[in-house]
Amino acid sequence: MGLQFGFSAVQNGKRVMQSSNEPTLTANSTKAKFSLTSAVTRIMGLVPGDTIQFISNVADIDAAIAERDAEVVAWCEANNVEFGTEAARAALIQTFGEYGICKGVPLFEKDGKVKLVGVRMTAEQKAAAFELNKEKIAEELGKSVEEITIDDYAPVTRAYSGARTSTSSNLNGVGLPLTFSDSSMWNELKENLGEDAEKINRVFEVKLNEPFSVAVETGRVIGDEKETVEVSAYKIVFQSDEEPSVRQSAK
């Protein structure tokens, strides 16, 4: 039976960890944390601060279930799972579910205005930035420098789809190992690990040699249509479950 489901943006043995030269995405043992090797970030053109977005065909699978698609119903009957149950959905996703990643896209409000989000920073970073930008903040608020306080400072930046990446090094540029957080996808991709989800690194191969195009919504609505942009995406395929490496301090 040729069941197929299209991609859309979303928003088992153990082995030794692989070299960072391999194109992999890892759902780390740390809850919500993902890491990308330099082989992936180089091809995708990612630098620290860029966003990465998951895509999947799960929405299409759910739509087929809601519409009682004849082929889906027949597949459930043939595989002895009761259609319409959570068990049936889980079985369908396990069999037909596919996932991928793409670079995040700029977001807009429905009316086409650029969407802005607050800049995440620590209290120390905010205090330092406030001191550096007092004159500009005062000018924007129509107040004197003496009148403004740090509570008046609410920096914003352009919004992008996906999760913002970062690096543990002081380096910048393309081709660095990057990390990002996505609790929803971390839970989804490690669901069958149960209580072991926070004990295992789940590694996926990123199919860099098989790019494909996917439509990602920008948030803007033109007439009755939601605007989308085509971006290059890459499938991720389960590779292994691995025990986290333990760093030992020198004696």
N, C-alpha and C positions, 0 to 999 in steps of 0.2 A: 504494500500500500504506500503510495507516494505522498504522504503528508509533508507539507513544507510550510514554514512560517517565516514572514519577513522580519527584518531587524527594525527596531526603532530605538530612539535614545531613552534612557531611563532618568528619567531622571531616576594500587593502593599500598603498596609496601613502602617502608621508610628507607631513605637513602641519604647519602652525604650531600650537603648543599652544593649546588652547581656554581660554576665560575660566573662572574659578573659579565663575561664576554658573551654569554648566551642571552638570547632575546626572551626575557621572562618578566612576568608580573607575579608578585607574591602577595597573597593575603596572609599577612604576618600573624604570629601568635598573639601579638598585642592587639587588643580589640579595636576594630575600625581602621587599623593601619595597613596600607599597601605600599609596596616598593617596586620601582621600575629599574631595570638595569640600564647601563649606559648604551648598550646596543639598541635598546628600544627608543630611548629619548633622542638619540642621534638621528635615527631615521624619521622619527615623528617631528623633529625640529623643536623639541621642548627645552625650555630654559627654566630655572627656578622662578616661580611666580606664575608661570603659565598654568592653565587648568586642563584637567583630563576628565573625560566623561565616559561612562559606561553606556553601551547600547546592548539591546537584547531583543529576542523575538518573543519574549514572555507575554507582552501585551497582545500580540496576535494569537497566541495560544489561548489566552483568557477570552479573547473575543470569539474564537471558534467554539469554546465551551459555552459561552453565553448564548450563542446562536444555534446551539445544538447541531453543529456541523455533522453531516452524515458520516463522513470519513472518521471523524474523531469518535463518534458514538460507536461505530463499527470496530475501531481499534480497541476501545475499552472492552467491548464484548469479547473480542478475540483474545484479549490478555487478562480476562477474568478480574477486571476492576470495575467497580460500580460507578457509572458515569454520574457526574455532578457532585461527587464527594471530594474532600480534600486529598484523599489518597489517590484518586484518579488524576487530579490536577498535578500532584507531585510526580506521579508516574509519567505523565505526558511531558512535563518539564525536564525530568531526568532523561527521557528518551529523545525528545525533539528540541529541547532548549539549547540555544546557542548564545554566546556572549562575545562582546568585542569592546574595543576602546577607540576613542577618537579624541582629537584636540578640541577643547571647549570653544564655543563661538560667542561673539558679543551679543548681549541681550538688550531688548528694547521693551518699553511699556507698550500696551495695546495700541496706543495712539501714535506710536512711532518715536516717542521721545527716548533718548538714551536712558537705560536703566542704571541706577546708581545703588551701591551698597556701602555700608560703613566699613571703614578700614580696620582690620583687626590688629591690635597692638597691645602690648603690656602697659601697665600704669606708668612704668618708667619711660617707655618709649613715647607714650602720649605726652608726658610732662616735658620731655626733651623737645619733641616736635612743637609743642605749644610755645615754648620759649623762643624757638627759632622763627616761628611764624606769627608772633604777636601782632606786628604792624599790619600784616595782610588780613588777619582775622578781624582786627578792629575796623579796618577799612570796609570789609565786606558787611560788617554788622552796623556800620555807621556810628561807632562808638570810639571813645578815646582808648588808648592802650591801657590807661590806668583803670578804666571801667570794666574791662573784660576779665573773665576768670576762665579757668580750664574747663568749666562746665559749658562754656560757650563754644568749645572746640569739638566739632563732630566731623572729622575728615571722612570724605567719601571717595570712592573710586568707581570706575566703570565695571558693571557686572558682566560676568561670563558664565556660561553653563559649565557644570562639572565642579570638581574639587581642585583647589589651588595646591600646586606642588611646591616642595621646598627641598633643600639639601642640607646635610649636616656639615658641609665644608664651607669655607669662605670663598670658594671659587664661583665663577659665573660663566655662562655660555652654554652652548649646545653640547650634549653628550655626557652629562653628569648623571650619576645615579640619583634618582629623585624619590621622595616619599609623598604620600597624601593620605587623607582620611575620608572614609565613606562608610559609615556604620551600617546603612541599609544594605549596600551591596556586599559588605563583609559578612553580614549575617546570612544573606541569600546564598553566597558562594560557598559558605562553610556549614550550611544548615544540617547536612547529614553527619557532621562530626559530633553534634551534640555537645556534651560537656568537655570534649577534647578540643573544641574550637580554639580555645586559648592556650593550648599546649602544642599545636601543630602549625607549621608554615605550609600553606597550600600553594603550590607553584603551578603556574600556567605558562605554557609556551605562547608567545605572541607571534602570529603568522605574518611576519614582516614581508615575506615574498608573495603574499596573496592579498594585496590591498583591494578594497572595494568601496563604493560610494554609498553613503547613507544620508538621508534627509534629517536635519536637526532643526527643531522649531526655535525661532528667535524671540518669540513672545509678542511680536508685532502682528496685528490683525489688519488685513487689507480687504475691505468689503466684508464678505462672509468667510474668507479664507485665512487660515493661519499661515504666516510666512515661514518658509523653511529655506535652509541653505544646504547645499551638498558639500560634504566633507569626506576626506579619506579616512577609512576605518580599518581596523585589523582584528581578526578573530583571535580569541584566546581559547586555548585547548588545555584541559587538565593534563599535567605532566607528572606530578608526584606530591605526596605528603611527606614532609620532612620534619625531623626534630630540630628545634632552634639550636644554633651553635652556641656554646657557652664559652665566653671569654674568661680565661684565667689570668689573674694578675701575676706579675713576675715576683718571685720570692727574693 
